[in-house]
Amino acid sequence: MIQIKSLCLSFGTQKIFNNISYNINSDEKVGLVGLNGSGKSTLLKIIAQQQECDSGFVQLSSNKKIGYMPQEVILNSIKSVIDEVMSSAEILDESETESIKAEAKKMLMSLGFTLKQIEQPVTELSVGWRMRVVLAKLLLQKADFYLFDEPTNHLDIVTKAWFLNFLKDAPFGFLLVCHERYFLDNICSSVFELENGNGSPYKGNYSDYEKQKNERFKSLEAQYTQQQKEIVRKQSTIDRFKASATKASAAKSMQKALDKIERIVLPQQIKKVEFKLPKIEPSGQTVLTLKNVQHKFESKKIFSNIEFLIERNEKIALIAANGVGKTTLLNVIMKKYQLQNGNITFGYNVTTAFFEQDQVSALDPEKTIFETMQTAAPKITDLAIRGMLGCFLFTQDLIHKKTRVLSGGERNRLSMAKVLLQQANLLILDEPTNHLDIVSKDIMLDALKQYQGTILFVSHDQSFINNLSTHIIELTPTGAYKYTGNYEEYSYHKKFIEEKQEPLLQKVLISQEVVKKNSFEQNKEIKKLENQINKIEKEIDQLSCELANYDYGTEEFSSRYEKIGELQKKHKLLFASWEAALQ
C-alpha cells in the first residue's frame, strides 16, 4: 500500500529523516509517535505528496485512494454544512444523491451536529466545528487508507468516543498522529516511532510499544556499557604502545581501527521526576457548593439548575459535549464571569489557583519564564522555582525565554508549574492537556497525582481523566450529575443505563424493517423523522430558555424540567429510529 524507502530530509543543519524505510499494508492501523519536532506531520505531508524530501521516495499503490487530514486547515466555505460535506463524495449516479445525503447527515450528527446546524453556512461555525466538517468530508470520501494528523484536537469527549469506535470497526487502514494514549492503545495494531532522525517499527498498541522500547533501551544500554569498556581498554593499550618506539607504528594502526568503530549512541531518556510540591494549608471538609446556578449569553441559555458539592481531596473531572458550558461554568466559579443566578460558596480556608484555557492571554508576553514564576509565587525560593521548571522540561538555558515565543505545549507546561507553586488547596484547571504530547501529559499527571489538595478540571483526554479523577461531574444544559469513580467506571455506569433501555430501542429498530420496502417510502419516513427530531430540538431549546425565568423548586420550574426529560427520551428513540431507516 505505502512503501517508504531510504527517506532523507534536513532543515538547515537539523536532520529530520536519516534514511528511513517502512512499509504499510492497506489494512494496518498504525500510530505515528515521537517527541514534538521529530517530523511526524512532515512525514504525513510527504506521503500525501504535499512536501518533497531530499532523497529517497514514497511509493503508493496506484489503485488505492488515500485521504489526508492535516493538523490545521482553513475552511471558509459559504455552503451549508451538509452541502459542503457532500461536495467531497463521489456521486456516480443522480439516484445515489439521496442515500449519500442521508449518510452525510448521519455522520454529521454522530460528530455532534444537530439537524439545525447541518443547514447552517460553514462560515458561521467556530474553528473546532469547521474541523469536524473537514473530518466528515474526509470520511465520506471512503478512501482505502487515511493519514490523520491529530484529528481529535477539536473533538469533545463524547464525539471522541464515537470516532474511536468508528475507527475500531473501520475497514480501512490509517497512519495516525495522536497525543492521546487512550486512542493509541485502543485502535492501533502497530506503532512507528520517529526519534533523532530514525524510524523504528513496533508491533502492538502504545502500551506494547512502551514496553518493547524499554526492553530495547536496556539491551542497547548493556551493549553501550560493554563497548565503552572495550574502548577504554583499547585506548589504554594504544597509549602504552605510543610510549614505545618499537610499537609506535602498531599504535597508529590500532588508533585508526578504534576511530572507525561505529559508536553506540543512547537515545535521550526522559527520567521520572519526583516533584517537590510546596506545602499547602488544608481546607475544610466542604470545599465548594453550587446551588441553582444558571447562565446565559444574551437570549441563549447555556445551562441551568447546576447543583453539586465538592469535598476535600476529591479530583473531579467536569465532562460534557462542546457547547454545554464547561469553560463558562469554571469562569463563573472563578468570578471571571458574573454570577447571574443561584449561589456559589467556597468552604472554610479554601484558596484557589486557576489554569485558564486561553494561555495566550493568561501569560504576560514580555515576561520571561522565570519572571512569570517569580510573580505568581513570590514566597517560593528561586531554587525551588528552578527545580519545578526543570520537572516540567524547562532547562536552565530556556528559563530566560519570553513567554510570547513559547509554543502552545510550552505555555501549558509553564502555566501548570505556576499553578502548582501558588500553594492553593483548590485547583481549577480548564483544558491543561491541550497541545501536550504524551510525555508532557504523563509529567503533568504525575504532578497532579502528588498534589495534596482538591482539583476540579476539564479535559478531553480520556486516559488523563481516567488516571486522575476520583469523581465525574456530567454537565448538561438542565443540571449536573455526580458519579463516584474514574472515567471507565462512569462509562460503565452510563452503558448500563443505556442497556436497560435497549429493549425499547430494539422495538423501534424492528419496526423500521417495514419502512424499507422501497426507497420512496424509506425517504418519506426519513424526512418525517427528521421533522420530528427538529421539532423536539426546538421544544427542548424553548423550555430550557423558559427555565431561567423560574426559581428552582417552583411548580413552573418542575413541570418544564420534567417535560425536558420526557422530550430527551423521545429524541433518543426517534434518533435510533432515524438511524435504522438510513440502513
C-alpha positions, 0 to 999 in steps of 0.5 A, spaced: 500 500 500 505 505 502 512 503 501 517 508 504 524 507 502 531 510 504 527 517 506 532 523 507 530 530 509 534 536 513 532 543 515 538 547 515 543 543 519 537 539 523 536 532 520 529 530 520 529 523 516 536 519 516 534 514 511 528 511 513 524 505 510 517 502 512 512 499 509 504 499 510 499 494 508 492 497 506 489 494 512 494 496 518 492 501 523 498 504 525 500 510 530 505 515 528 509 517 535 515 521 537 517 527 541 514 534 538 519 536 532 521 529 530 517 530 523 511 526 524 506 531 520 512 532 515 512 525 514 504 525 513 505 531 508 510 527 504 506 521 503 500 525 501 505 528 496 504 535 499 512 536 501 518 533 497 524 530 501 531 530 499 532 523 497 529 517 497 521 516 495 514 514 497 511 509 493 503 508 493 499 503 490 496 506 484 489 503 485 488 505 492 485 512 494 488 515 500 485 521 504 489 526 508 487 530 514 492 535 516 493 538 523 490 545 521 486 547 515 482 553 513 475 552 511 471 558 509 466 555 505 459 559 504 455 552 503 451 549 508 454 544 512 451 538 509 452 541 502 459 542 503 460 535 506 457 532 500 461 536 495 467 531 497 463 524 495 463 521 489 456 521 486 456 516 480 449 516 479 443 522 480 439 516 484 445 515 489 444 523 491 439 521 496 442 515 500 449 519 500 445 525 503 442 521 508 449 518 510 452 525 510 447 527 515 448 521 519 455 522 520 454 529 521 450 528 527 454 522 530 460 528 530 455 532 534 451 536 529 444 537 530 439 537 524 439 545 525 446 546 524 447 541 518 443 547 514 447 552 517 453 556 512 460 553 514 462 560 515 458 561 521 461 555 525 467 556 530 474 553 528 473 546 532 466 545 528 469 547 521 474 541 523 469 536 524 466 538 517 473 537 514 473 530 518 466 528 515 468 530 508 474 526 509 470 520 511 465 520 506 470 520 501 471 512 503 478 512 501 482 505 502 487 508 507 487 515 511 493 519 514 490 523 520 494 528 523 491 529 530 484 529 528 481 529 535 484 536 537 477 539 536 473 533 538 469 533 545 469 527 549 463 524 547 464 525 539 471 522 541 468 516 543 464 515 537 470 516 532 474 511 536 469 506 535 468 508 528 475 507 527 475 500 531 470 497 526 473 501 520 475 497 514 480 501 512 487 502 514 490 509 517 497 512 519 495 516 525 498 522 529 495 522 536 497 525 543 492 521 546 494 514 549 487 512 550 486 512 542 493 509 541 492 503 545 485 502 543 485 502 535 492 501 533 495 494 531 502 497 530 506 503 532 512 507 528 516 511 532 520 517 529 526 519 534 533 523 532 532 522 525 530 514 525 524 510 524 523 504 528 517 499 527 513 496 533 508 491 533 502 492 538 498 498 541 502 504 545 502 500 551 506 494 547 510 499 544 512 502 551 514 496 553 518 493 547 522 500 547 524 499 554 526 492 553 530 495 547 533 501 551 536 496 556 539 491 551 542 497 547 544 500 554 548 493 556 551 493 549 553 501 550 556 499 557 560 493 554 563 497 548 565 503 552 569 498 556 572 495 550 574 502 548 577 504 554 581 498 554 583 499 547 585 506 548 589 504 554 593 499 550 594 504 544 597 509 549 602 504 552 604 502 545 605 510 543 610 510 549 614 505 545 618 506 539 618 499 537 610 499 537 609 506 535 607 504 528 602 498 531 599 504 535 597 508 529 594 502 526 590 500 532 588 508 533 585 508 526 581 501 527 578 504 534 576 511 530 572 507 525 568 503 530 561 505 529 559 508 536 553 506 540 549 512 541 543 512 547 537 515 545 535 521 550 531 518 556 526 522 559 527 520 567 521 520 572 521 526 576 519 526 583 516 533 584 517 537 590 510 540 591 510 546 596 506 545 602 499 547 602 494 549 608 488 544 608 481 546 607 475 544 610 471 538 609 466 542 604 470 545 599 465 548 594 457 548 593 453 550 587 446 551 588 441 553 582 446 556 578 444 558 571 447 562 565 446 565 559 449 569 553 444 574 551 437 570 549 441 563 549 441 559 555 447 555 556 445 551 562 441 551 568 439 548 575 447 546 576 447 543 583 453 539 586 458 539 592 465 538 592 469 535 598 476 535 600 481 531 596 476 529 591 479 530 583 473 531 579 473 531 572 467 536 569 465 532 562 460 534 557 459 535 549 462 542 546 457 547 547 454 545 554 458 550 558 464 547 561 469 553 560 463 558 562 461 554 568 469 554 571 469 562 569 463 563 573 466 559 579 472 563 578 468 570 578 471 571 571 464 571 569 458 574 573 454 570 577 447 571 574 443 566 578 443 561 584 449 561 589 456 559 589 460 558 596 467 556 597 468 552 604 472 554 610 480 556 608 479 554 601 484 558 596 484 557 589 489 557 583 486 557 576 489 554 569 485 558 564 484 555 557 486 561 553 494 561 555 495 566 550 492 571 554 493 568 561 501 569 560 504 576 560 508 576 553 514 580 555 515 576 561 520 571 561 519 564 564 522 565 570 519 572 571 512 569 570 514 564 576 517 569 580 510 573 580 505 568 581 509 565 587 513 570 590 514 566 597 517 560 593 525 560 593 528 561 586 531 554 587 525 551 588 522 555 582 528 552 578 527 545 580 519 545 578 521 548 571 526 543 570 520 537 572 516 540 567 522 540 561 524 547 562 532 547 562 536 552 565 538 555 558 530 556 556 528 559 563 530 566 560 525 565 554 519 570 553 513 567 554 510 570 547 515 565 543 513 559 547 509 554 543 502 552 545 505 545 549 510 550 552 505 555 555 501 549 558 507 546 561 509 553 564 502 555 566 501 548 570 508 549 574 505 556 576 499 553 578 502 548 582 507 553 586 501 558 588 500 553 594 492 553 593 488 547 596 483 548 590 485 547 583 481 549 577 484 547 571 480 548 564 483 544 558 491 543 561 492 537 556 491 541 550 497 541 545 501 536 550 504 530 547 504 524 551 510 525 555 508 532 557 501 529 559 504 523 563 509 529 567 503 533 568 499 527 571 504 525 575 504 532 578 497 532 579 497 525 582 502 528 588 498 534 589 495 534 596 489 538 595 482 538 591 482 539 583 476 540 579 478 540 571 476 539 564 479 535 559 478 531 553 483 526 554 480 520 556 486 516 559 488 523 563 481 523 566 481 516 567 488 516 571 486 522 575 479 523 577 476 520 583 469 523 581 465 525 574 461 531 574 456 530 567 454 537 565 448 538 561 444 544 559 438 542 565 443 540 571 449 536 573 450 529 575 455 526 580 458 519 579 463 516 584 469 513 580 474 514 574 472 515 567 471 507 565 467 506 571 462 512 569 462 509 562 460 503 565 455 506 569 452 510 563 452 503 558 448 500 563 443 505 563 443 505 556 442 497 556 436 497 560 433 501 555 435 497 549 429 493 549 425 499 547 430 501 542 430 494 539 422 495 538 423 501 534 429 498 530 424 492 528 419 496 526 423 500 521 424 493 517 417 495 514 419 502 512 424 499 507 420 496 502 422 501 497 426 507 497 420 512 496 417 510 502 424 509 506 425 517 504 418 519 506 419 516 513 426 519 513 424 526 512 418 525 517 423 523 522 427 528 521 421 533 522 420 530 528 427 530 531 427 538 529 421 539 532 423 536 539 430 540 538 426 546 538 421 544 544 427 542 548 431 549 546 424 553 548 423 550 555 430 550 557 430 558 555 423 558 559 427 555 565 431 561 567 425 565 568 423 560 574 426 559 581 428 552 582 423 548 586 417 552 583 411 548 580 413 552 573 420 550 574 418 542 575 413 541 570 418 544 564 424 540 567 420 534 567 417 535 560 425 536 558 426 529 560 420 526 557 422 530 550 430 527 551 427 520 551 423 521 545 429 524 541 433 518 543 428 513 540 426 517 534 434 518 533 435 510 533 429 510 529 432 515 524 438 511 524 435 504 522 431 507 516 438 510 513 440 502 513 
